[in-house]
Amino acid sequence: VHSLNLRGCTGIKDVSALGNVHSLTLRDCKAIADVRALGSVHSLNLMRCTKVTDVSALGTVHVLDLTGCTGIKDVSALGGVAWLNLTNCPGVTDVSALAFVPSLYLRGCGAKLHINSSGM
């Protein structure tokens, strides 16, 4: 499967069989917590998947939307993502590992940014 949109499928908990999908939308799938199997997905939308807390396996995802994933705190493994949206992720306070992410959206997250000449 190249593209799969399961937006709003609130009963889905196990996504372990979806790791080979190229573009995957799981937006508003409120029961999903474990996303370790999704590290090979090219484009991944987890918007408002509020039970997701561990995103350490997603560092090789190219496009990653974590908007409204309020359970996320540690994003240190996401420095290799090309497009990353952490809008409204208040638990994210340290974004120092994301200094070289080309497209980074942080509105509404808890990070205090210090910009210098070498990045953040």
GROMACS elastic network, one bead per residue, 0.5 to 0.9 nm:
[ bonds ]
;  ai    aj funct       b0    kb
    1     4     6  0.69867   500
    1    20     6  0.76312   500
    1    21     6  0.55054   500
    1    22     6  0.72556   500
    1    23     6  0.87255   500
    2    20     6  0.84102   500
    2    21     6  0.55027   500
    2    23     6  0.62299   500
    2    24     6  0.84287   500
    3    21     6  0.63535   500
    3    22     6  0.59558   500
    3    24     6  0.59099   500
    3    25     6  0.82353   500
    4    21     6  0.70692   500
    4    22     6  0.82484   500
    4    23     6  0.63502   500
    4    24     6  0.50501   500
    4    25     6  0.63382   500
    4    26     6  0.86540   500
    5    23     6  0.82570   500
    5    24     6  0.59722   500
    5    26     6  0.66167   500
    5    27     6  0.84206   500
    6     9     6  0.57336   500
    6    12     6  0.88318   500
    6    24     6  0.77987   500
    6    25     6  0.58155   500
    6    26     6  0.52367   500
    6    27     6  0.73008   500
    6    28     6  0.88587   500
    6    29     6  0.77358   500
    7    10     6  0.84174   500
    7    25     6  0.59835   500
    7    28     6  0.59585   500
    7    29     6  0.64480   500
    8    11     6  0.87487   500
    8    26     6  0.71965   500
    8    27     6  0.61689   500
    8    29     6  0.51211   500
    8    30     6  0.78429   500
    9    12     6  0.59824   500
    9    26     6  0.76768   500
    9    27     6  0.83950   500
    9    28     6  0.72134   500
    9    29     6  0.52207   500
    9    30     6  0.79670   500
    9    31     6  0.87195   500
   10    13     6  0.81627   500
   10    28     6  0.70153   500
   10    30     6  0.53632   500
   10    31     6  0.59032   500
   10    32     6  0.82285   500
   11    29     6  0.73357   500
   11    30     6  0.78424   500
   11    31     6  0.62610   500
   11    32     6  0.84745   500
   12    15     6  0.74184   500
   12    29     6  0.66449   500
   12    30     6  0.80849   500
   12    31     6  0.60714   500
   12    32     6  0.63579   500
   13    29     6  0.81923   500
   13    30     6  0.84136   500
   13    31     6  0.51790   500
   13    33     6  0.69957   500
   13    34     6  0.79251   500
   14    17     6  0.77871   500
   14    31     6  0.87894   500
   14    32     6  0.68210   500
   14    33     6  0.83862   500
   14    34     6  0.74436   500
   14    35     6  0.85928   500
   15    18     6  0.54960   500
   15    19     6  0.76486   500
   15    32     6  0.75614   500
   15    34     6  0.76041   500
   15    35     6  0.68866   500
   15    36     6  0.88881   500
   15    37     6  0.71468   500
   15    38     6  0.77550   500
   16    19     6  0.63769   500
   16    34     6  0.83647   500
   16    35     6  0.75414   500
   16    36     6  0.77551   500
   16    37     6  0.51138   500
   16    38     6  0.73042   500
   17    20     6  0.76810   500
   17    37     6  0.76368   500
   17    38     6  0.88380   500
   18    21     6  0.57165   500
   18    24     6  0.81389   500
   18    37     6  0.73950   500
   18    38     6  0.67846   500
   18    41     6  0.82923   500
   19    22     6  0.83239   500
   19    36     6  0.88717   500
   19    37     6  0.53772   500
   19    39     6  0.68422   500
   19    40     6  0.58240   500
   19    41     6  0.59164   500
   20    38     6  0.77811   500
   20    40     6  0.64038   500
   20    41     6  0.62174   500
   21    24     6  0.62575   500
   21    38     6  0.85835   500
   21    40     6  0.80359   500
   21    41     6  0.58158   500
   21    42     6  0.78938   500
   21    43     6  0.88868   500
   22    40     6  0.79618   500
   22    41     6  0.51649   500
   22    42     6  0.51529   500
   22    43     6  0.64754   500
   22    44     6  0.84350   500
   23    41     6  0.64078   500
   23    42     6  0.59139   500
   23    44     6  0.60898   500
   23    45     6  0.84108   500
   24    41     6  0.71076   500
   24    42     6  0.81487   500
   24    43     6  0.61861   500
   24    44     6  0.50133   500
   24    45     6  0.63581   500
   24    46     6  0.86943   500
   25    43     6  0.81716   500
   25    44     6  0.59392   500
   25    46     6  0.66525   500
   25    47     6  0.84961   500
   26    29     6  0.55911   500
   26    30     6  0.89895   500
   26    32     6  0.86217   500
   26    44     6  0.76571   500
   26    45     6  0.57443   500
   26    46     6  0.51985   500
   26    47     6  0.72742   500
   26    48     6  0.89581   500
   26    49     6  0.77026   500
   27    30     6  0.83067   500
   27    45     6  0.58260   500
   27    48     6  0.61759   500
   27    49     6  0.65414   500
   27    65     6  0.89786   500
   28    31     6  0.88001   500
   28    46     6  0.72987   500
   28    47     6  0.61657   500
   28    48     6  0.51119   500
   28    49     6  0.55222   500
   28    50     6  0.82947   500
   29    32     6  0.60934   500
   29    46     6  0.78010   500
   29    47     6  0.84208   500
   29    48     6  0.74739   500
   29    49     6  0.56129   500
   29    50     6  0.85023   500
   30    33     6  0.82101   500
   30    48     6  0.71432   500
   30    50     6  0.60893   500
   30    51     6  0.65814   500
   30    52     6  0.87749   500
   31    49     6  0.73988   500
   31    50     6  0.81422   500
   31    51     6  0.65880   500
   31    52     6  0.87626   500
   32    35     6  0.75093   500
   32    49     6  0.65271   500
   32    50     6  0.81021   500
   32    51     6  0.61696   500
   32    52     6  0.65194   500
   33    49     6  0.76616   500
   33    50     6  0.79084   500
   33    53     6  0.69138   500
   33    54     6  0.81463   500
   34    37     6  0.78901   500
   34    51     6  0.83629   500
   34    52     6  0.64414   500
   34    53     6  0.80569   500
   34    54     6  0.73907   500
   34    55     6  0.87117   500
   35    38     6  0.55793   500
   35    39     6  0.79047   500
   35    52     6  0.72865   500
   35    54     6  0.75377   500
   35    55     6  0.70116   500
   35    57     6  0.75814   500
   35    58     6  0.80206   500
   36    39     6  0.64591   500
   36    54     6  0.79350   500
   36    55     6  0.72960   500
   36    56     6  0.76897   500
   36    57     6  0.52430   500
   36    58     6  0.72600   500
   37    40     6  0.76556   500
   37    41     6  0.89167   500
   37    57     6  0.76284   500
   37    58     6  0.87591   500
   38    41     6  0.55591   500
   38    44     6  0.81669   500
   38    57     6  0.74277   500
   38    58     6  0.67361   500
   38    61     6  0.81985   500
   39    42     6  0.82522   500
   39    56     6  0.89000   500
   39    57     6  0.53948   500
   39    59     6  0.69381   500
   39    60     6  0.60819   500
   39    61     6  0.59429   500
   40    58     6  0.78395   500
   40    60     6  0.68250   500
   40    61     6  0.63843   500
   41    44     6  0.63711   500
   41    58     6  0.84913   500
   41    60     6  0.82012   500
   41    61     6  0.58129   500
   41    62     6  0.79366   500
   41    63     6  0.89208   500
   42    60     6  0.79606   500
   42    61     6  0.51123   500
   42    62     6  0.51671   500
   42    63     6  0.64404   500
   42    64     6  0.84134   500
   43    61     6  0.63757   500
   43    62     6  0.59137   500
   43    64     6  0.60717   500
   43    65     6  0.84133   500
   44    61     6  0.71354   500
   44    62     6  0.81667   500
   44    63     6  0.61645   500
   44    64     6  0.50303   500
   44    65     6  0.63896   500
   44    66     6  0.86712   500
   45    63     6  0.80961   500
   45    64     6  0.59768   500
   45    66     6  0.67151   500
   45    67     6  0.85594   500
   46    49     6  0.55439   500
   46    50     6  0.88542   500
   46    52     6  0.85612   500
   46    64     6  0.76546   500
   46    65     6  0.57981   500
   46    66     6  0.52675   500
   46    67     6  0.73240   500
   46    68     6  0.86621   500
   46    69     6  0.74912   500
   47    50     6  0.82684   500
   47    65     6  0.59471   500
   47    68     6  0.58260   500
   47    69     6  0.63575   500
   48    51     6  0.86751   500
   48    66     6  0.71568   500
   48    67     6  0.61143   500
   48    70     6  0.75961   500
   49    52     6  0.59347   500
   49    66     6  0.78702   500
   49    67     6  0.85668   500
   49    68     6  0.72653   500
   49    69     6  0.54032   500
   49    70     6  0.80802   500
   49    71     6  0.86062   500
   50    53     6  0.78816   500
   50    68     6  0.69685   500
   50    70     6  0.54151   500
   50    71     6  0.57316   500
   50    72     6  0.82399   500
   51    69     6  0.74582   500
   51    70     6  0.78678   500
   51    71     6  0.60612   500
   51    72     6  0.85892   500
   52    55     6  0.74912   500
   52    69     6  0.66483   500
   52    70     6  0.80744   500
   52    71     6  0.59018   500
   52    72     6  0.65666   500
   53    69     6  0.79149   500
   53    70     6  0.80934   500
   53    73     6  0.70204   500
   53    74     6  0.82090   500
   54    57     6  0.78112   500
   54    71     6  0.83897   500
   54    72     6  0.65816   500
   54    73     6  0.81155   500
   54    74     6  0.74229   500
   54    75     6  0.85523   500
   55    58     6  0.55231   500
   55    59     6  0.78249   500
   55    72     6  0.74461   500
   55    74     6  0.75959   500
   55    75     6  0.68561   500
   55    77     6  0.75689   500
   55    78     6  0.79038   500
   56    59     6  0.64607   500
   56    74     6  0.78564   500
   56    75     6  0.70454   500
   56    76     6  0.75488   500
   56    77     6  0.51552   500
   56    78     6  0.71074   500
   57    60     6  0.77652   500
   57    61     6  0.88766   500
   57    77     6  0.74898   500
   57    78     6  0.85689   500
   58    61     6  0.54928   500
   58    64     6  0.82572   500
   58    77     6  0.74334   500
   58    78     6  0.66413   500
   58    81     6  0.82252   500
   59    62     6  0.82625   500
   59    75     6  0.89530   500
   59    76     6  0.88294   500
   59    77     6  0.53803   500
   59    79     6  0.66201   500
   59    80     6  0.55874   500
   59    81     6  0.59477   500
   60    78     6  0.75847   500
   60    79     6  0.88032   500
   60    80     6  0.60201   500
   60    81     6  0.60893   500
   60    82     6  0.89647   500
   61    64     6  0.63615   500
   61    78     6  0.84613   500
   61    80     6  0.78710   500
   61    81     6  0.58245   500
   61    82     6  0.80204   500
   61    83     6  0.89683   500
   62    80     6  0.78072   500
   62    81     6  0.50642   500
   62    82     6  0.52234   500
   62    83     6  0.64908   500
   62    84     6  0.84039   500
   63    81     6  0.65136   500
   63    82     6  0.60867   500
   63    84     6  0.62386   500
   63    85     6  0.86591   500
   64    81     6  0.71428   500
   64    82     6  0.81956   500
   64    83     6  0.61557   500
   64    84     6  0.50139   500
   64    85     6  0.65086   500
   64    86     6  0.88902   500
   65    83     6  0.80043   500
   65    84     6  0.58842   500
   65    86     6  0.69467   500
   65    87     6  0.86926   500
   66    69     6  0.55167   500
   66    70     6  0.88883   500
   66    72     6  0.86610   500
   66    84     6  0.74931   500
   66    85     6  0.56266   500
   66    86     6  0.53003   500
   66    87     6  0.73117   500
   66    88     6  0.86933   500
   66    89     6  0.77235   500
   67    70     6  0.83153   500
   67    85     6  0.58599   500
   67    86     6  0.51042   500
   67    88     6  0.58415   500
   67    89     6  0.65446   500
   68    71     6  0.87019   500
   68    86     6  0.73981   500
   68    87     6  0.63888   500
   68    89     6  0.54040   500
   68    90     6  0.84440   500
   69    72     6  0.60241   500
   69    86     6  0.78866   500
   69    87     6  0.86092   500
   69    88     6  0.73666   500
   69    89     6  0.56441   500
   69    90     6  0.86610   500
   69    91     6  0.89334   500
   70    73     6  0.81647   500
   70    88     6  0.71651   500
   70    90     6  0.62416   500
   70    91     6  0.63715   500
   70    92     6  0.85759   500
   71    89     6  0.76094   500
   71    90     6  0.84809   500
   71    91     6  0.66859   500
   71    92     6  0.89185   500
   72    75     6  0.75556   500
   72    89     6  0.67588   500
   72    90     6  0.82128   500
   72    91     6  0.58856   500
   72    92     6  0.64186   500
   73    89     6  0.79663   500
   73    90     6  0.80367   500
   73    93     6  0.70240   500
   73    94     6  0.82389   500
   74    77     6  0.78640   500
   74    91     6  0.81628   500
   74    92     6  0.64152   500
   74    93     6  0.81528   500
   74    94     6  0.74998   500
   74    95     6  0.86141   500
   75    78     6  0.55809   500
   75    79     6  0.80509   500
   75    92     6  0.71529   500
   75    94     6  0.76550   500
   75    95     6  0.69207   500
   75    97     6  0.75901   500
   75    98     6  0.80029   500
   76    79     6  0.66570   500
   76    94     6  0.79131   500
   76    95     6  0.70781   500
   76    96     6  0.76340   500
   76    97     6  0.51543   500
   76    98     6  0.71656   500
   77    80     6  0.77022   500
   77    97     6  0.74633   500
   77    98     6  0.86409   500
   78    81     6  0.56360   500
   78    84     6  0.83201   500
   78    97     6  0.74260   500
   78    98     6  0.67397   500
   78   101     6  0.83864   500
   79    82     6  0.82962   500
   79    97     6  0.56146   500
   79    99     6  0.73765   500
   79   100     6  0.67928   500
   79   101     6  0.59886   500
   80    98     6  0.80604   500
   80   100     6  0.80608   500
   80   101     6  0.66984   500
   81    84     6  0.63696   500
   81    98     6  0.85889   500
   81   101     6  0.61771   500
   81   102     6  0.82049   500
   81   103     6  0.87245   500
   82   100     6  0.87912   500
   82   101     6  0.55745   500
   82   102     6  0.55924   500
   82   103     6  0.62639   500
   82   104     6  0.82415   500
   83   101     6  0.68646   500
   83   102     6  0.64880   500
   83   104     6  0.60727   500
   83   105     6  0.84122   500
   84   101     6  0.74322   500
   84   102     6  0.84951   500
   84   103     6  0.61738   500
   84   105     6  0.63502   500
   84   106     6  0.87672   500
   85   103     6  0.81197   500
   85   104     6  0.58938   500
   85   106     6  0.66337   500
   85   107     6  0.88099   500
   86    89     6  0.56213   500
   86    90     6  0.88447   500
   86    92     6  0.80340   500
   86   104     6  0.76144   500
   86   105     6  0.56955   500
   86   106     6  0.50940   500
   86   107     6  0.72992   500
   86   108     6  0.81182   500
   86   109     6  0.67034   500
   87    90     6  0.83628   500
   87   105     6  0.59775   500
   87   108     6  0.54300   500
   87   109     6  0.59368   500
   88    91     6  0.88596   500
   88   106     6  0.74954   500
   88   107     6  0.63128   500
   88   109     6  0.50904   500
   88   110     6  0.84235   500
   89    92     6  0.58402   500
   89    93     6  0.89680   500
   89   106     6  0.79980   500
   89   107     6  0.84257   500
   89   108     6  0.64809   500
   89   110     6  0.70615   500
   90    93     6  0.73772   500
   90   108     6  0.63712   500
   90   111     6  0.78614   500
   91   109     6  0.68179   500
   91   110     6  0.59445   500
   91   111     6  0.83500   500
   92    95     6  0.73037   500
   92   109     6  0.58431   500
   92   110     6  0.53766   500
   92   111     6  0.59857   500
   93   109     6  0.70729   500
   93   112     6  0.67115   500
   94    97     6  0.78081   500
   94    98     6  0.89595   500
   94   110     6  0.81456   500
   94   111     6  0.56779   500
   94   112     6  0.75676   500
   94   113     6  0.85688   500
   95    98     6  0.53862   500
   95    99     6  0.73182   500
   95   111     6  0.65673   500
   95   112     6  0.84049   500
   95   113     6  0.78320   500
   95   120     6  0.81060   500
   96    99     6  0.57925   500
   96   113     6  0.85019   500
   96   119     6  0.88628   500
   96   120     6  0.62836   500
   97   100     6  0.79019   500
   97   101     6  0.88005   500
   97   120     6  0.87947   500
   98   101     6  0.53986   500
   98   102     6  0.89889   500
   98   104     6  0.80403   500
   98   119     6  0.89574   500
   98   120     6  0.79676   500
   99   102     6  0.84798   500
   99   118     6  0.82465   500
   99   119     6  0.52044   500
   99   120     6  0.51725   500
  100   103     6  0.87575   500
  100   119     6  0.68499   500
  100   120     6  0.84253   500
  101   104     6  0.61462   500
  106   109     6  0.55894   500
  106   110     6  0.85114   500
  106   111     6  0.77780   500
  107   110     6  0.87579   500
  108   111     6  0.85687   500
  109   112     6  0.87610   500
  113   120     6  0.67364   500
  114   119     6  0.87497   500
  114   120     6  0.55827   500
  115   118     6  0.80826   500
  115   119     6  0.60812   500
  116   119     6  0.55405   500
  116   120     6  0.57101   500
  117   120     6  0.79211   500
